[in-house]
Protein backbone atom coordinates (compact mmCIF):
# COMPACT_ATOMS: atom_id res chain seq x y z
CA UNK A 1 0.00 0.00 0.00
CA UNK A 2 1.29 3.45 -0.88
CA UNK A 3 2.38 5.49 2.13
CA UNK A 4 0.28 8.55 3.03
CA UNK A 5 1.52 11.20 5.42
CA UNK A 6 -0.61 12.50 8.30
CA UNK A 7 -0.20 16.01 9.68
CA UNK A 8 -0.89 17.90 12.89
CA UNK A 9 -1.90 21.54 13.01
CA UNK A 10 -1.94 24.41 15.45
CA UNK A 11 -5.13 26.45 15.44
CA UNK A 12 -7.03 28.58 18.01
CA UNK A 13 -3.99 28.47 20.33
CA UNK A 14 -4.31 24.71 20.68
CA UNK A 15 -2.85 21.76 18.81
CA UNK A 16 -5.25 19.63 16.82
CA UNK A 17 -4.40 15.98 16.31
CA UNK A 18 -6.96 14.45 13.95
CA UNK A 19 -7.14 10.68 14.06
CA UNK A 20 -7.04 9.28 10.53
CA UNK A 21 -8.16 5.77 9.60
CA UNK A 22 -7.34 4.57 6.08
CA UNK A 23 -8.02 1.58 3.90
CA UNK A 24 -7.07 0.82 0.32
CA UNK A 25 -4.38 2.29 -1.88
CA UNK A 26 -3.79 6.02 -2.21
CA UNK A 27 -4.71 7.53 -5.60
CA UNK A 28 -1.89 8.33 -8.00
CA UNK A 29 -1.22 11.99 -8.74
CA UNK A 30 -1.40 13.57 -12.19
CA UNK A 31 -0.64 16.99 -13.70
CA UNK A 32 -3.81 17.04 -15.82
CA UNK A 33 -6.16 19.95 -14.91
CA UNK A 34 -8.09 19.34 -11.71
CA UNK A 35 -11.09 21.26 -10.39
CA UNK A 36 -13.03 21.28 -7.14
CA UNK A 37 -16.80 21.62 -6.75
CA UNK A 38 -17.49 23.06 -3.31
CA UNK A 39 -20.98 22.64 -1.79
CA UNK A 40 -22.42 24.29 1.33
CA UNK A 41 -24.96 22.89 3.78
CA UNK A 42 -28.66 23.23 4.58
CA UNK A 43 -29.72 26.73 5.76
CA UNK A 44 -26.13 27.87 5.28
CA UNK A 45 -24.31 30.09 2.83
CA UNK A 46 -21.32 29.60 0.50
CA UNK A 47 -19.23 31.47 3.09
CA UNK A 48 -19.44 28.39 5.34
CA UNK A 49 -17.06 26.62 2.95
CA UNK A 50 -15.39 29.53 1.13
CA UNK A 51 -12.35 29.72 3.40
CA UNK A 52 -11.05 26.70 1.48
CA UNK A 53 -10.69 28.90 -1.62
CA UNK A 54 -7.31 30.47 -0.71
CA UNK A 55 -5.88 26.96 -0.41
CA UNK A 56 -7.22 26.01 -3.86
CA UNK A 57 -5.99 29.25 -5.40
CA UNK A 58 -2.53 28.81 -3.88
CA UNK A 59 -2.36 25.41 -5.60
CA UNK A 60 -3.76 26.84 -8.88
CA UNK A 61 -6.81 24.57 -8.68
CA UNK A 62 -9.96 25.74 -10.47
CA UNK A 63 -13.31 25.59 -8.67
CA UNK A 64 -17.05 26.24 -8.67
CA UNK A 65 -18.93 27.16 -5.49
CA UNK A 66 -22.66 27.48 -6.25
CA UNK A 67 -25.29 28.94 -3.94
CA UNK A 68 -27.89 26.17 -3.85
CA UNK A 69 -31.55 27.04 -4.28
CA UNK A 70 -33.18 28.83 -1.35
CA UNK A 71 -29.90 29.84 0.28
CA UNK A 72 -27.96 33.07 0.55
CA UNK A 73 -31.02 35.21 1.31
CA UNK A 74 -33.69 34.85 3.98
CA UNK A 75 -35.20 31.68 5.52
CA UNK A 76 -38.45 32.11 3.60
CA UNK A 77 -36.50 31.59 0.36
CA UNK A 78 -36.47 27.87 1.22
CA UNK A 79 -40.26 27.61 1.02
CA UNK A 80 -41.12 25.15 -1.76
CA UNK A 81 -37.48 24.17 -2.30
CA UNK A 82 -36.61 20.46 -2.47
CA UNK A 83 -33.52 18.28 -2.49
CA UNK A 84 -34.00 17.69 -6.23
CA UNK A 85 -33.45 21.42 -6.78
CA UNK A 86 -30.23 21.40 -4.73
CA UNK A 87 -28.99 18.50 -6.81
CA UNK A 88 -29.90 20.28 -10.06
CA UNK A 89 -27.96 23.37 -8.97
CA UNK A 90 -24.91 21.32 -8.00
CA UNK A 91 -25.04 19.38 -11.26
CA UNK A 92 -25.22 22.60 -13.27
CA UNK A 93 -22.13 23.93 -11.48
CA UNK A 94 -20.34 20.63 -12.06
CA UNK A 95 -21.03 20.80 -15.79
CA UNK A 96 -19.65 24.37 -15.88
CA UNK A 97 -16.46 23.16 -14.22
CA UNK A 98 -16.22 20.16 -16.56
CA UNK A 99 -15.69 22.52 -19.48
CA UNK A 100 -12.48 23.82 -17.90
CA UNK A 101 -10.86 20.77 -16.27
CA UNK A 102 -10.23 17.08 -16.94
CA UNK A 103 -10.89 15.77 -13.44
CA UNK A 104 -13.07 16.91 -10.53
CA UNK A 105 -13.12 16.41 -6.77
CA UNK A 106 -16.38 17.28 -5.00
CA UNK A 107 -16.26 18.68 -1.46
CA UNK A 108 -19.53 19.03 0.46
CA UNK A 109 -20.58 20.08 3.95
CA UNK A 110 -23.59 18.44 5.61
CA UNK A 111 -26.42 18.57 3.02
CA UNK A 112 -23.74 19.34 0.45
CA UNK A 113 -22.04 16.12 1.53
CA UNK A 114 -25.14 14.13 0.61
CA UNK A 115 -25.26 15.86 -2.77
CA UNK A 116 -21.55 15.05 -3.14
CA UNK A 117 -22.21 11.35 -2.64
CA UNK A 118 -25.10 11.31 -5.09
CA UNK A 119 -23.01 13.08 -7.74
CA UNK A 120 -20.38 10.35 -7.39
CA UNK A 121 -23.04 7.81 -8.38
CA UNK A 122 -24.29 9.76 -11.40
CA UNK A 123 -23.11 8.27 -14.70
CA UNK A 124 -23.28 11.78 -16.21
CA UNK A 125 -20.50 12.90 -13.84
CA UNK A 126 -17.68 10.79 -15.25
CA UNK A 127 -14.99 13.39 -14.47
CA UNK A 128 -15.38 12.96 -10.71
CA UNK A 129 -12.26 11.21 -9.41
CA UNK A 130 -12.74 11.72 -5.66
CA UNK A 131 -15.01 13.15 -2.99
CA UNK A 132 -14.64 14.80 0.41
CA UNK A 133 -17.53 14.96 2.88
CA UNK A 134 -17.59 17.25 5.89
CA UNK A 135 -20.16 15.80 8.31
CA UNK A 136 -22.43 14.50 5.54
CA UNK A 137 -26.08 14.81 6.59
CA UNK A 138 -26.97 11.14 6.22
CA UNK A 139 -28.69 11.05 9.62
CA UNK A 140 -29.71 13.53 12.32
CA UNK A 141 -29.31 13.82 16.08
CA UNK A 142 -32.44 15.84 16.82
CA UNK A 143 -34.90 13.51 18.59
CA UNK A 144 -37.85 14.94 16.63
CA UNK A 145 -36.26 14.34 13.22
CA UNK A 146 -38.19 11.09 12.56
CA UNK A 147 -41.42 12.99 13.24
CA UNK A 148 -40.66 15.94 11.01
CA UNK A 149 -43.21 15.03 8.33
CA UNK A 150 -46.31 15.15 10.57
CA UNK A 151 -44.83 18.09 12.51
CA UNK A 152 -44.46 20.06 9.28
CA UNK A 153 -48.26 20.31 9.08
CA UNK A 154 -48.32 21.98 12.48
CA UNK A 155 -45.09 24.01 12.58
CA UNK A 156 -44.35 25.91 9.36
CA UNK A 157 -40.92 27.09 10.55
CA UNK A 158 -38.37 25.41 12.80
CA UNK A 159 -35.45 26.96 14.74
CA UNK A 160 -31.93 26.11 13.67
CA UNK A 161 -29.66 24.08 15.96
CA UNK A 162 -26.47 25.29 17.58
CA UNK A 163 -23.63 24.19 15.28
CA UNK A 164 -20.54 25.82 16.85
CA UNK A 165 -18.52 24.71 19.86
CA UNK A 166 -16.42 27.88 19.83
CA UNK A 167 -18.82 30.81 20.01
CA UNK A 168 -16.08 33.23 18.94
CA UNK A 169 -16.03 31.48 15.56
CA UNK A 170 -19.76 32.10 15.12
CA UNK A 171 -19.52 35.87 14.64
CA UNK A 172 -19.33 35.78 10.84
CA UNK A 173 -21.77 32.89 10.38
CA UNK A 174 -24.57 33.65 7.90
CA UNK A 175 -26.70 30.56 8.51
CA UNK A 176 -30.45 31.01 8.73
CA UNK A 177 -31.68 31.13 12.35
CA UNK A 178 -34.80 29.20 11.29
CA UNK A 179 -36.05 27.27 8.26
CA UNK A 180 -39.29 26.01 6.66
CA UNK A 181 -40.06 22.64 8.22
CA UNK A 182 -41.09 21.17 4.87
CA UNK A 183 -37.67 21.98 3.42
CA UNK A 184 -36.16 19.86 6.17
CA UNK A 185 -38.64 17.09 5.35
CA UNK A 186 -37.11 17.01 1.87
CA UNK A 187 -33.59 16.85 3.32
CA UNK A 188 -34.61 14.12 5.77
CA UNK A 189 -36.11 12.00 2.98
CA UNK A 190 -33.06 12.68 0.80
CA UNK A 191 -30.70 11.42 3.49
CA UNK A 192 -32.88 8.36 4.08
CA UNK A 193 -32.87 7.52 0.35
CA UNK A 194 -29.09 7.78 0.11
CA UNK A 195 -28.18 5.53 3.04
CA UNK A 196 -29.01 2.23 1.26
CA UNK A 197 -26.84 3.31 -1.69
CA UNK A 198 -23.59 3.95 0.16
CA UNK A 199 -22.15 0.58 -0.88
CA UNK A 200 -22.44 1.70 -4.52
CA UNK A 201 -19.88 4.48 -4.07
CA UNK A 202 -16.66 3.57 -5.86
CA UNK A 203 -14.65 6.79 -6.03
CA UNK A 204 -11.84 7.52 -3.53
CA UNK A 205 -13.37 9.20 -0.50
CA UNK A 206 -12.24 11.34 2.43
CA UNK A 207 -14.76 11.52 5.30
CA UNK A 208 -14.18 14.34 7.82
CA UNK A 209 -16.28 14.60 10.98
CA UNK A 210 -16.08 15.68 14.61
CA UNK A 211 -17.14 13.54 17.53
CA UNK A 212 -18.66 16.69 19.06
CA UNK A 213 -20.96 17.47 16.13
CA UNK A 214 -24.30 18.58 17.58
CA UNK A 215 -26.34 18.04 14.40
CA UNK A 216 -25.13 14.89 12.60
CA UNK A 217 -24.16 11.76 14.57
CA UNK A 218 -20.49 10.87 14.19
CA UNK A 219 -21.48 7.20 13.88
CA UNK A 220 -22.97 7.82 10.42
CA UNK A 221 -19.55 8.84 9.10
CA UNK A 222 -18.05 5.67 10.57
CA UNK A 223 -20.76 3.75 8.75
CA UNK A 224 -19.99 5.64 5.53
CA UNK A 225 -16.29 4.83 5.84
CA UNK A 226 -16.98 1.14 6.45
CA UNK A 227 -19.68 0.72 3.79
CA UNK A 228 -18.45 2.35 0.57
CA UNK A 229 -16.79 0.26 -2.13
CA UNK A 230 -14.13 2.89 -2.79
CA UNK A 231 -10.63 1.67 -3.70
CA UNK A 232 -9.31 4.17 -1.16
CA UNK A 233 -11.15 5.69 1.80
CA UNK A 234 -10.11 7.60 4.87
CA UNK A 235 -11.95 8.82 7.97
CA UNK A 236 -10.55 11.97 9.58
CA UNK A 237 -11.85 12.35 13.14
CA UNK A 238 -11.80 15.68 14.97
CA UNK A 239 -12.42 16.11 18.68
CA UNK A 240 -13.32 19.79 19.28
CA UNK A 241 -15.36 21.20 16.38
CA UNK A 242 -19.09 21.48 16.16
CA UNK A 243 -21.06 20.82 12.99
CA UNK A 244 -19.78 23.87 11.10
CA UNK A 245 -16.47 22.27 10.17
CA UNK A 246 -15.51 25.07 7.78
CA UNK A 247 -16.00 27.82 10.36
CA UNK A 248 -15.53 26.38 13.85
CA UNK A 249 -12.34 26.03 15.91
CA UNK A 250 -10.74 23.28 13.81
CA UNK A 251 -11.50 24.78 10.40
CA UNK A 252 -7.81 25.13 9.54
CA UNK A 253 -7.33 21.42 10.16
CA UNK A 254 -10.35 20.63 7.98
CA UNK A 255 -8.92 22.71 5.12
CA UNK A 256 -5.45 21.21 5.39
CA UNK A 257 -6.75 17.66 5.58
CA UNK A 258 -8.99 18.33 2.58
CA UNK A 259 -6.04 19.69 0.61
CA UNK A 260 -3.88 16.75 1.63
CA UNK A 261 -6.46 14.43 0.07
CA UNK A 262 -6.80 16.62 -3.03
CA UNK A 263 -3.04 16.57 -3.54
CA UNK A 264 -3.07 12.79 -3.80
CA UNK A 265 -4.65 13.45 -7.20
CA UNK A 266 -2.92 16.64 -8.31
CA UNK A 267 0.75 17.17 -8.98
CA UNK A 268 1.88 20.67 -9.90
CA UNK A 269 4.71 21.08 -12.38
CA UNK A 270 7.12 21.89 -9.53
CA UNK A 271 6.15 18.67 -7.76
CA UNK A 272 6.96 16.69 -10.92
CA UNK A 273 10.32 18.42 -11.36
CA UNK A 274 11.38 17.83 -7.76
CA UNK A 275 10.37 14.16 -7.86
CA UNK A 276 12.33 13.63 -11.07
CA UNK A 277 15.38 15.32 -9.57
N, C-alpha and C positions, 0 to 999 in steps of 0.2 A: 504494500500500500504506500502511496506517495506521502511523504511527510508534509504536515501542515503546521504552521507556527502559530501558537496562541500568543496573546499580548495582554498586558495589564495596563491600566490607565489611571491617571490622577485627575479627578474632577470634583468640584464642590468641596475642595480642601480635604478630600478623603480619597483613599485608594480603592478602586473598584477591581475586583477579581472575578470576572465572569467564569462560571464553570462551563466548559464546552465538551459535549459528548459528540462523537463522530462515528459514522459507519460508511463503508464504501471507499471508493478511490477518488481522490481530488480531481476536479476537472483540469484539463490541459489548457494553458493559456494560448492566446492567439493575438496577432496584431491587427486582425480585420476589425473594421469599425463596430464599436459596441455602444448601445444606448441603454438608458434606464427609464422605465416608466414608473413614476412615483405616485402612489395613491393614498389619499387621506382617509380618515375614518368617519363614522356616522356622527352627525351633528357637529363635525369639526370643520376645519378650514385648511386649505393648502399650506398655511403657515405652520401647521402641526408637524409637517414633514419637511418643510423647505430648508431647514438648517443643514440638510444633507447636501444641498446644491453646491456650496463652496468646495466640498470634497470632490464632487463630480467634476466641477470646472477645473480644479487644480490638476486633475488627472486627464483633462481634455476628453471627457465622456459626455456625449450628447444626452439630452433627456426631454421628456414631456411630463408635465405635472398638472393634469386637468383638475378643474373644480367640478366635482360630480353634482348632478342635478339636485337642486334644493338646498345647496350649501353655499356659504360665502355671503349670505344676506341676513335674513331674519328667520326665526323658527318656523313661522307660518309658510315659508317657501317650500317646506317639506310636505305640505298638505297635498295629497294625491300622488306623491312620488313613490316609486316602487324600486325594488332591487333590480328589476329588468332594465330600468332607466340608468341606474348607476353602471351596470355592465355595458350598456350601449355607449355611454360616455367614455368609459375606459377603453373600450374596443376602438372607438373612433380615434382617441389619442394614440393608441398603439399603432394603428394604421398610418397615422401621420409620421410617427417615428420610424416605421418600417421603410419609408421612402428615403431615409437619410442614413440608415445603418444596416449592417448585415446580420447583427445578432442583438438580442434584447434580453435584459434582466428586469423582471418586474418586482418592485418593492412596495408592500402595502401594509398600512397600519389598520388593525382592528377590522372594520367592515372592508376596508381596502385590501386587507389580507385575504378575505374570503373571495373577493373579486380576483385577486392575484392567482389564487388556486384554481378558480374556474377558467381563467384565461389559459393556464398551463394545459388544460384539458381540451381546449378548442382547436380543432384541426386547422382552422383558418389562421392560427397564430403560430405558424411553423418557425418563426425566427426567435421564439423564446427559448433561451438556452439554460436559464436558471431563475429561481424565485427566492425572495426573502420576505418572510412574514414577521411583522412586529405585533405580537399578541393578537393573532387572527381571531376574529369574532365567530368562532365555531360553536360556542356555548356561552352561557351567561350565568353570573353569580346571583343576580337579584332573585330573591325567592318568589317573586310574583311573575317572573318571566314566562313560565309555562301557562299562566292564566291571562296573558296579555291580549289574546283575541277577544274573549268575552269582556274583559275590562275596557277594551277600546270603544265599546258601545256606551260605556258609562262615562269614562274620562277621555275627553278629546285631546288633552295635552298631558304630558308627564314630565316631572322634573328630571334634569340630568343628574347623574351620579358624580360623586367626587372621584377624580381620576389622577390627582397629584398626591405624592407623599411629601414633597417639599413645596410648601405654600409659596415660597419666594419665587419658584419657577413658574407659578401660575399667573403672574402679573400680565404677561403678554398674550395669554391664551384667548383665542377668539371663538371657542366652542359655544354652541347655543346653550343657554341655561335650562331650556325646556325643549320638548319636541312633540310633534303630533303622534299620538299613541299608535295610530294605524300605520305610520311609517315604520315604527319599530316592529309591528306585526310582520311587515314585509321582510325586514332584516332577520327576524326570528325564524320565519319559514325558510328563508334563503340559507341560513346557517344549518338548519335541520336537513335541508335537501342536499347539502354538500357533504355532510359527515359520512354517509354511506359510500361516497365516491373517492375518499382519500386514498384508498389502495390503488386507484387508477393513475395517480400522479407519478410521472416517470422522469421529470426533469430534476437536476440537482437542486437541493433546497436547503436554505438556512432559516431556522426557526428561532426567533429571539423573543424572550418572554421574561417577566419578573415574577418571582414567587409572591410578591406583595401587590400584585395587580388586584384592584378592587372591583373590576368590571368583568373580566374574562378569567375563568379558572385556569391556573397554570397547568393543571392536569390535562387539559385539552391539547396543549402544545406537546406534552409528552406523548399523548396518543397520536398526534400528527406525525411526530418524529418516528414513532415505532411502526406506523401503518403504511406510509407511502412506499411506493416501489422504486423510488429514486435510486440511481446508481451511486449517488453520494448525498448524504444528509447530515446536517449538524444541528444540535440544539444548544443554543447559547442561553444560559440561565443567569439572570441578574437577581440581586437580593434586596435592593433598596428602592427602585423605581415604583411608581404607580403605573396606571394604564397608559398614560401619555408618554410613551417611550421616547418620542422625538422632542419632548419639551421638559421632562422631569429631570431629576438630579443625576441620572446616569445617561443622559442623551449623548454625551460625547463618546461614551463607550459603545452605545448603539450605532452611532455613525461609523466609528472606526471598525467595529466588527462587521458591519455591512460592507464597508469598503474592502476589508480583508477578503471577504467572500467574493466580491465583484472582481478583485484582482487575481483570483484563481483563473478567470476567463480572459482577462485583458492584459496584454503585455504592450507597454509603450516602446517606442523605438529605442529609447535609452536602456530599457530593461534588456532588450534583445542584444544590444551592443555589449553591455556589461557581461551578460551570460556567455557570449561568444568569446570575450576576452579571457 
